[in-house]
Amino acid sequence: MGIAICESVRFVVRLNERVRHMIEVQNVTKTFRLSRARKRETENRSRENILTAVSGLSFSCRPGRVFTLLGPNGAGKTTLLRILATMMRPTAGSVRVCGFDTVHQAAEVRRRLGFMTGDTGLYDRLTPTELVRYYADLFGLPRDRYLENRDSLFGRLGIHDFADRRIGKLSSGMKQKVSIARTMIHDPEVVVFDEPTAGLDVITARAIIDLIHDCRDTGKTVIFSTHIMSEVSLVSDDLAVIHRGRLRYCGDFKAFRSQMRSDSLEGEFIRILGETP
């Protein structure tokens, strides 16, 4: 009897550890107040000067799976991911990352999350080594762990060859590799990729796709945003289609493919968007 109880306790502990790594989005809405000029730019026809970027979104992301957020430009993907990363506060609803609320426990969320976008935003006067070390220090990484993580990332991404060159002198592909290293240096439990392959060459884009696979295989919780159809098939375990701030589909990617009414993923995506009111 005692052995059975111990095994049950271990199972509950393992289950709680996995649940702790989830992203949980509950009824999230984000609105912005528009100036008159901005209202004209967005073709907002409502009487109020309000733009609803995301509206009533709910979903969860499980560890060891890639949750792909698919939608056209302007669908609300980046707004949603910035809320997940504590860069914005939702107007309504809540988000929990690793069990922590993104508004009330933002510092705890940031410690456990890596956020990467197609816009590297790197400081040109630093070298890759200096920049990555700076982020490691921000996360309070011990020196031995920093060196281990840095050497692994630099070797994997081929950064050693330009590790001591000024970032301002690097190509866009090199800069994106440095951005990957910056994102992953603290070995985050949750990784958010916001259209990270935009404008990149095939080799660098493939390195990012491989990194996403590695994150999934090591049990991390991964959310990946894109509007590129070929990437959806390469990485997705779960899929959410977002358009005009609302979810048009959310569920298992294999189930999505099995119920498609179009001959291709691209055709099905266009069909779903065409049915949006």
C-alpha positions as MATLAB code, in Angstrom:
seq = 'MGIAICESVRFVVRLNERVRHMIEVQNVTKTFRLSRARKRETENRSRENILTAVSGLSFSCRPGRVFTLLGPNGAGKTTLLRILATMMRPTAGSVRVCGFDTVHQAAEVRRRLGFMTGDTGLYDRLTPTELVRYYADLFGLPRDRYLENRDSLFGRLGIHDFADRRIGKLSSGMKQKVSIARTMIHDPEVVVFDEPTAGLDVITARAIIDLIHDCRDTGKTVIFSTHIMSEVSLVSDDLAVIHRGRLRYCGDFKAFRSQMRSDSLEGEFIRILGETP';
ca = [
       0.000    0.000    0.000;
       2.834    2.387    0.944;
       4.570    1.853   -2.411;
       1.343    2.550   -4.278;
       0.846    5.818   -2.353;
       4.424    6.903   -3.083;
       3.964    6.213   -6.797;
       0.735    8.220   -6.777;
       2.492   11.151   -5.102;
       5.301   11.021   -7.672;
       2.755   11.008  -10.500;
       0.983   14.062   -9.078;
       4.305   15.895   -8.688;
       5.269   15.119  -12.305;
       1.828   16.213  -13.491;
       2.040   19.471  -11.560;
       5.484   20.145  -13.021;
       4.087   19.780  -16.556;
       1.020   21.921  -15.854;
       3.306   24.589  -14.408;
       4.880   25.100  -17.816;
       1.649   25.792  -19.641;
       0.535   29.038  -21.237;
      -3.073   29.678  -20.279;
      -5.021   32.458  -22.009;
      -8.486   33.216  -20.663;
     -10.914   35.570  -22.470;
      -8.202   38.059  -23.406;
      -9.211   41.308  -25.087;
      -6.964   44.229  -25.967;
      -8.275   47.579  -27.164;
      -6.512   50.795  -28.142;
      -7.879   54.326  -28.233;
      -7.301   55.874  -31.650;
      -6.471   59.401  -32.680;
      -8.442   60.778  -35.627;
      -5.494   60.256  -37.975;
      -4.986   56.704  -36.760;
      -8.693   55.992  -37.121;
      -8.507   56.971  -40.791;
      -5.411   54.793  -41.306;
      -7.108   51.710  -39.841;
     -10.405   52.399  -41.618;
     -12.213   52.100  -38.308;
     -15.882   52.767  -39.072;
     -17.233   52.587  -35.536;
     -18.476   55.709  -33.783;
     -16.032   55.219  -30.913;
     -12.321   55.859  -31.355;
     -11.482   52.319  -30.243;
      -9.561   49.606  -32.061;
     -10.012   46.051  -30.813;
      -6.776   44.222  -31.602;
      -7.749   40.905  -29.959;
     -11.183   39.929  -28.725;
     -12.114   37.247  -26.186;
      -9.257   34.826  -26.937;
      -8.947   31.634  -24.877;
      -6.534   28.734  -25.369;
      -3.723   26.844  -23.624;
      -0.287   25.645  -24.750;
       1.086   22.361  -23.432;
       4.724   21.493  -22.711;
       6.574   19.400  -25.270;
       4.402   20.703  -28.118;
       4.587   23.579  -30.583;
       1.489   25.783  -30.578;
       1.396   27.678  -33.882;
      -0.457   30.959  -34.158;
      -1.363   31.476  -37.823;
      -2.870   34.609  -39.258;
      -2.423   37.351  -41.849;
      -0.579   40.565  -41.078;
      -2.653   42.690  -38.726;
      -4.592   39.737  -37.330;
      -3.574   40.473  -33.731;
      -0.791   37.891  -33.352;
       1.938   40.277  -32.211;
      -0.391   42.092  -29.803;
      -1.311   38.780  -28.203;
       2.315   37.656  -27.893;
       3.352   40.959  -26.358;
       0.669   40.400  -23.729;
       2.096   36.920  -23.089;
       5.581   38.419  -22.709;
       4.337   41.076  -20.196;
       5.096   43.903  -22.665;
       1.397   44.867  -22.708;
      -1.471   44.475  -20.294;
      -4.751   43.001  -21.511;
      -7.777   45.272  -21.392;
      -9.779   42.291  -20.132;
      -9.089   38.641  -19.362;
      -5.951   37.028  -17.972;
      -2.818   35.143  -19.016;
      -0.774   32.742  -16.905;
       2.687   31.554  -17.898;
       4.244   28.752  -15.832;
       1.432   29.343  -13.358;
       2.217   33.059  -12.920;
      -0.085   35.923  -13.880;
       1.477   38.165  -16.553;
       0.156   41.355  -14.926;
       0.539   40.736  -11.194;
       3.608   38.447  -11.350;
       5.352   39.817  -14.426;
       8.897   39.417  -13.065;
       8.333   35.706  -12.422;
       7.017   35.275  -15.967;
      10.047   37.034  -17.495;
      12.477   34.781  -15.624;
      10.946   31.732  -17.277;
      10.275   33.061  -20.758;
      12.305   33.694  -23.895;
      10.813   36.049  -26.497;
      12.153   36.283  -30.046;
      10.913   38.356  -32.972;
      11.943   39.010  -36.549;
      13.119   42.461  -35.423;
      16.390   41.738  -33.599;
      16.710   45.146  -31.892;
      20.357   44.489  -31.004;
      22.818   47.118  -29.772;
      25.190   47.720  -32.689;
      28.235   48.765  -30.634;
      28.416   45.543  -28.641;
      29.834   42.230  -29.821;
      27.732   39.043  -29.706;
      29.768   37.853  -26.709;
      29.204   41.104  -24.822;
      25.490   41.232  -25.602;
      24.765   37.638  -24.631;
      26.792   38.029  -21.432;
      24.760   41.144  -20.589;
      21.500   39.183  -20.863;
      22.937   36.304  -18.864;
      23.781   38.781  -16.095;
      20.238   40.195  -16.219;
      18.922   36.700  -15.512;
      21.494   36.153  -12.767;
      23.121   33.149  -14.462;
      26.132   31.723  -12.595;
      29.351   32.019  -14.629;
      29.780   28.280  -15.195;
      26.209   27.895  -16.423;
      26.555   30.973  -18.634;
      29.716   29.624  -20.250;
      28.142   26.207  -20.814;
      24.992   27.674  -22.377;
      26.923   30.216  -24.451;
      29.372   27.681  -25.883;
      26.540   25.312  -26.748;
      24.486   28.027  -28.479;
      27.446   29.635  -30.251;
      28.609   26.254  -31.522;
      25.156   25.224  -32.668;
      24.530   28.520  -34.468;
      28.039   29.085  -35.816;
      28.516   32.325  -33.871;
      32.100   31.630  -32.756;
      33.401   32.900  -36.115;
      32.026   36.407  -35.497;
      31.617   36.412  -31.710;
      33.983   39.363  -31.219;
      32.862   41.542  -34.135;
      30.633   44.572  -33.591;
      26.989   43.691  -34.153;
      26.579   46.724  -36.392;
      28.960   45.089  -38.884;
      27.047   41.795  -39.062;
      24.616   40.612  -41.735;
      20.902   40.258  -40.961;
      21.270   36.465  -40.722;
      24.164   36.787  -38.268;
      22.182   39.258  -36.171;
      19.238   36.885  -36.001;
      21.534   34.117  -34.769;
      22.738   36.444  -32.013;
      19.102   37.182  -31.213;
      18.491   33.439  -30.837;
      21.406   33.152  -28.419;
      20.144   36.129  -26.430;
      16.659   34.579  -26.246;
      17.891   31.148  -25.148;
      20.901   31.964  -22.923;
      18.943   31.436  -19.673;
      17.422   28.157  -20.937;
      13.804   29.373  -20.594;
      10.943   27.020  -19.817;
       8.630   28.824  -22.248;
       9.745   30.183  -25.628;
       7.754   32.591  -27.795;
       8.732   33.049  -31.455;
       7.005   35.974  -33.189;
       7.577   35.556  -36.956;
      11.304   34.947  -36.324;
      12.179   33.897  -39.901;
      10.826   37.024  -41.621;
      13.250   38.209  -44.312;
      15.924   35.627  -43.546;
      17.923   33.426  -45.892;
      17.013   29.747  -46.129;
      19.938   28.531  -44.000;
      19.256   30.871  -41.080;
      15.514   30.214  -41.267;
      16.187   26.486  -41.115;
      18.406   26.962  -38.048;
      15.480   28.623  -36.287;
      13.098   25.820  -37.280;
      15.604   23.274  -35.940;
      15.826   25.239  -32.694;
      12.038   25.119  -32.351;
      12.150   21.338  -32.777;
      14.852   21.112  -30.086;
      12.780   23.216  -27.694;
       9.827   20.890  -28.172;
      11.927   17.739  -27.818;
      13.372   18.952  -24.500;
       9.889   19.518  -23.084;
       9.670   23.293  -23.362;
       6.391   25.062  -23.999;
       6.635   26.708  -27.420;
       4.352   29.215  -29.112;
       5.222   30.122  -32.684;
       3.630   32.888  -34.745;
       3.794   32.941  -38.539;
       1.938   33.717  -41.747;
       4.130   31.366  -43.825;
       2.241   28.198  -44.749;
       5.304   25.967  -45.236;
       6.466   26.655  -41.673;
       3.110   25.575  -40.248;
       3.559   22.031  -41.577;
       7.167   21.881  -40.397;
       6.633   22.659  -36.720;
       2.989   22.492  -35.626;
       1.539   20.155  -33.028;
      -1.367   22.472  -32.216;
      -2.777   25.278  -34.331;
      -4.770   28.439  -33.798;
      -5.961   30.488  -36.770;
      -6.528   34.125  -35.841;
      -8.162   36.781  -38.004;
      -9.301   40.268  -37.052;
      -8.464   39.537  -33.443;
     -10.637   36.424  -33.125;
      -9.897   32.704  -33.193;
     -11.207   30.953  -36.290;
      -9.788   27.547  -35.332;
      -7.993   26.181  -32.278;
      -6.979   22.562  -31.812;
      -4.741   19.683  -32.847;
      -2.940   20.267  -36.149;
      -3.492   16.710  -37.385;
      -7.205   17.092  -36.694;
      -7.166   20.354  -38.631;
      -5.633   18.640  -41.648;
      -8.036   15.716  -41.470;
     -11.093   17.995  -41.629;
      -9.868   20.400  -44.336;
     -12.319   21.131  -47.124;
      -9.614   22.511  -49.433;
      -6.866   20.681  -51.302;
      -4.024   22.529  -49.565;
      -3.207   24.173  -46.260;
      -3.015   27.536  -47.987;
      -6.401   26.994  -49.616;
      -7.970   26.023  -46.297;
      -6.481   29.098  -44.620;
      -7.933   31.370  -47.304;
     -11.301   29.592  -47.048;
     -11.424   30.124  -43.286;
     -10.548   33.811  -43.613;
     -13.170   34.202  -46.345;
     -15.851   32.937  -43.966;
     -14.958   35.501  -41.288;
     -17.808   37.991  -40.773;
];
